[in-house]
Structures are given as structure tokens and as C-alpha cells.
Amino acid sequence: MTSEQIDDARGVPESEASRIALTWSGEPGRLEELTHGMLLDQAARAAAALSRLGVRAGDRVAVHLPLVPESVIATLACGRLDAIRTTLPVSLTVPELVTRTRASDAKVLITADAAFWDGSVRPVKALLDHALARGAAAGGAPERSVLVVNRCSRPVSWKPGRDLWWHEALAGTADGR
């Protein structure tokens, strides 16, 4: 192996680590590009955050995100932990979310504060909060951690001890549960 191919900490040759792996175009005027190295770094951080929240091999992580880079990162993080990623489409209604969150038996849920659809901002976390409250009222809903991706910088309801910002959890600055 040549010096140009020295592996970074994740076994990706340096020449590959700087190549673009993901290009995302979303909200008006928003374009994100992640290199292989950036994507793997974010996946490692997300796996560490999920691990701190108690996710182990075979556990489920429910992902309730629009099509954003964090969805890919969550998938890679689950793969690192041998956890099972369960998708909760953002198009689900509250009753459908109640059923799906209950059936998922996920230890951690990952959602977004809001998302852009058809030129407007629509709530994402608010629907999940509503579904979790309904599920708890119906009995038997386990307490789960909710990681919230900040996509639209909108105020969101917050349940201390349950809800954590994605970026803080990945930085290791979340409340350490």
C-alpha cells in the first residue's frame, strides 16, 4: 500500500475518503455534499450515540425522516451496530404511526423537527409526538429515546429526558442517558 492509500481510522483509503459519496438537494437553495470520509465519520458518531442510548445488536431503531442525509447516516449507524433499521414513512397519519411505532418495538426513534414538501414546511416531530402520546394513553407503550434532526429550525415540543437533538448526540454533548 502506498502512502497515498494510507487508511483512515475506518479502513477507507485516503484517496477514497475525499471523494463525494452523497449529494443531496432539498429545501430551497440547500445543497449538501458528503465525502466518503465525512459519511463514515457521521455514521460512526451516530452509532456511538445510539450505543450510548442502549442500542445493541438485534435492537430496532425506527427512522421517521424525510429523504435527507441523516436517513442514510442512520442506516449506516444501524449497520455498524448490527441493529435493525425500521422505516416509518413521514407520510403516515397519526393512527398509522401509533400502530407502526408499537409494532416496531424500537429502542430509539429518529425524526426531524419538520420538512419541506411541495414548497411549504410541514411538521414531522409533532406527528410522532402525537402518535407516541396516543400509544402511551392506550397503555403499554415503552419509553423510548427520540433523536431529533434539526432540518427546518422551527420550534418543536420537547419532552426532557426523552428527546435529544441529533447534532448534540453525535457530538457526544447530549445528556448522556
C-alpha positions as CSV (number, residue, x, y, z in Angstrom):
1,M,0.0,0.0,0.0
2,T,1.4,3.4,-1.0
3,S,1.5,6.4,1.3
4,E,-1.4,7.9,-0.8
5,Q,-3.5,4.9,0.2
6,I,-2.9,5.0,3.9
7,D,-6.2,4.0,5.5
8,D,-8.1,6.4,7.7
9,A,-9.5,5.0,11.0
10,R,-12.3,3.2,9.2
11,G,-10.3,1.4,6.6
12,V,-11.1,3.7,3.7
13,P,-8.1,4.6,1.6
14,E,-7.3,8.3,1.8
15,S,-7.9,8.7,-1.9
16,E,-11.4,7.5,-1.5
17,A,-12.2,9.3,1.8
18,S,-12.1,12.7,0.0
19,R,-14.4,11.7,-2.9
20,I,-18.0,12.8,-2.8
21,A,-20.3,9.9,-1.7
22,L,-23.6,11.7,-1.3
23,T,-25.1,14.8,-2.9
24,W,-28.4,16.0,-1.6
25,S,-30.5,18.8,-2.9
26,G,-33.5,19.7,-0.8
27,E,-35.0,22.8,0.7
28,P,-34.9,25.8,-1.5
29,G,-31.2,26.7,-2.1
30,R,-29.9,23.9,0.2
31,L,-27.3,21.6,-1.3
32,E,-25.2,19.2,0.9
33,E,-22.3,17.1,-0.2
34,L,-20.7,14.5,2.0
35,T,-17.4,12.8,1.1
36,H,-16.9,9.1,1.9
37,G,-14.8,10.1,4.9
38,M,-17.5,12.6,6.2
39,L,-20.2,10.0,5.7
40,L,-18.3,7.3,7.6
41,D,-17.4,9.7,10.4
42,Q,-21.0,10.8,10.8
43,A,-22.1,7.1,10.8
44,A,-19.5,6.3,13.5
45,R,-20.7,9.2,15.6
46,A,-24.4,8.2,15.1
47,A,-23.5,4.6,16.1
48,A,-21.8,5.8,19.2
49,A,-24.8,7.9,20.1
50,L,-27.2,5.0,19.5
51,S,-24.9,2.8,21.6
52,R,-25.0,5.4,24.5
53,L,-28.8,5.2,24.3
54,G,-28.6,1.5,24.8
55,V,-28.9,0.2,21.2
56,R,-27.3,-3.2,20.8
57,A,-27.1,-5.8,18.1
58,G,-30.6,-7.0,17.2
59,D,-32.3,-4.0,18.6
60,R,-34.6,-1.9,16.4
61,V,-34.2,1.8,15.6
62,A,-37.2,3.4,13.9
63,V,-36.4,6.2,11.4
64,H,-39.1,8.7,10.8
65,L,-37.2,11.1,8.5
66,P,-37.8,12.7,5.1
67,L,-35.3,11.9,2.4
68,V,-32.3,13.7,4.0
69,P,-28.6,12.8,4.5
70,E,-29.3,11.8,8.2
71,S,-31.5,9.0,6.9
72,V,-28.5,7.4,5.1
73,I,-26.3,8.1,8.2
74,A,-28.8,6.4,10.4
75,T,-28.9,3.3,8.2
76,L,-25.1,3.1,8.2
77,A,-25.0,3.5,12.0
78,C,-27.5,0.7,12.5
79,G,-25.3,-1.5,10.2
80,R,-22.3,-0.7,12.4
81,L,-24.2,-1.9,15.5
82,D,-26.0,-4.8,13.8
83,A,-29.2,-3.1,14.8
84,I,-32.3,-3.3,12.7
85,R,-33.5,-0.1,11.0
86,T,-37.2,0.2,10.7
87,T,-38.6,2.9,8.4
88,L,-41.6,5.0,9.5
89,P,-42.5,7.0,6.3
90,V,-43.2,10.7,7.0
91,S,-46.4,10.3,5.0
92,L,-48.0,8.1,7.7
93,T,-51.0,9.5,9.6
94,V,-51.1,9.6,13.4
95,P,-53.2,6.4,13.7
96,E,-50.8,4.7,11.3
97,L,-47.8,5.9,13.3
98,V,-49.3,4.6,16.6
99,T,-49.6,1.2,15.0
100,R,-46.2,1.2,13.4
101,T,-44.3,2.6,16.4
102,R,-45.9,0.0,18.6
103,A,-45.2,-2.8,16.2
104,S,-41.6,-1.6,15.6
105,D,-40.6,-2.2,19.3
106,A,-37.8,0.3,18.6
107,K,-35.5,1.3,21.4
108,V,-34.8,4.7,19.7
109,L,-36.8,6.8,17.3
110,I,-35.1,9.2,14.9
111,T,-37.2,12.0,13.5
112,A,-36.9,15.6,12.2
113,D,-38.3,18.8,13.5
114,A,-40.1,19.5,10.2
115,A,-39.6,19.0,6.5
116,F,-40.2,20.8,3.2
117,W,-43.0,19.4,1.0
118,D,-44.4,21.0,-2.1
119,G,-42.9,24.3,-1.2
120,S,-44.1,24.5,2.4
121,V,-42.8,23.4,5.8
122,R,-44.7,20.6,7.4
123,P,-44.4,19.1,10.9
124,V,-42.7,15.8,11.3
125,K,-41.9,15.5,15.0
126,A,-45.3,16.9,16.1
127,L,-47.0,13.9,14.3
128,L,-44.6,11.5,16.0
129,D,-45.2,13.1,19.4
130,H,-48.9,12.8,18.9
131,A,-48.6,9.2,18.0
132,L,-46.4,8.4,21.0
133,A,-48.8,10.2,23.3
134,R,-51.7,8.2,21.9
135,G,-49.8,5.0,22.2
136,A,-48.9,5.7,25.8
137,A,-52.6,6.6,26.6
138,A,-53.7,3.2,25.1
139,G,-51.3,1.6,27.5
140,G,-48.2,-0.5,27.3
141,A,-46.1,1.9,25.2
142,P,-42.4,1.7,26.3
143,E,-40.5,4.9,27.0
144,R,-38.0,5.4,24.1
145,S,-35.4,8.0,23.3
146,V,-36.2,10.3,20.4
147,L,-33.3,11.8,18.4
148,V,-34.5,14.9,16.6
149,V,-32.7,16.1,13.4
150,N,-32.9,19.9,13.0
151,R,-33.8,20.4,9.4
152,C,-36.0,23.5,9.4
153,S,-35.1,25.4,12.5
154,R,-38.6,25.5,13.8
155,P,-39.8,25.4,17.4
156,V,-40.8,21.9,18.4
157,S,-42.4,20.5,21.5
158,W,-39.8,18.8,23.8
159,K,-40.0,16.1,26.3
160,P,-37.0,16.4,28.6
161,G,-35.3,13.0,29.2
162,R,-36.8,11.5,26.1
163,D,-35.9,14.0,23.3
164,L,-32.4,14.7,22.2
165,W,-31.0,16.8,19.4
166,W,-29.3,14.6,16.8
167,H,-26.4,17.0,16.4
168,E,-25.7,17.1,20.2
169,A,-25.9,13.4,20.5
170,L,-23.5,12.9,17.6
171,A,-21.1,15.4,19.2
172,G,-21.4,13.5,22.5
173,T,-22.9,16.5,24.3
174,A,-26.4,15.1,24.8
175,D,-27.5,14.4,28.4
176,G,-25.6,11.1,28.4
177,R,-28.5,8.7,29.2
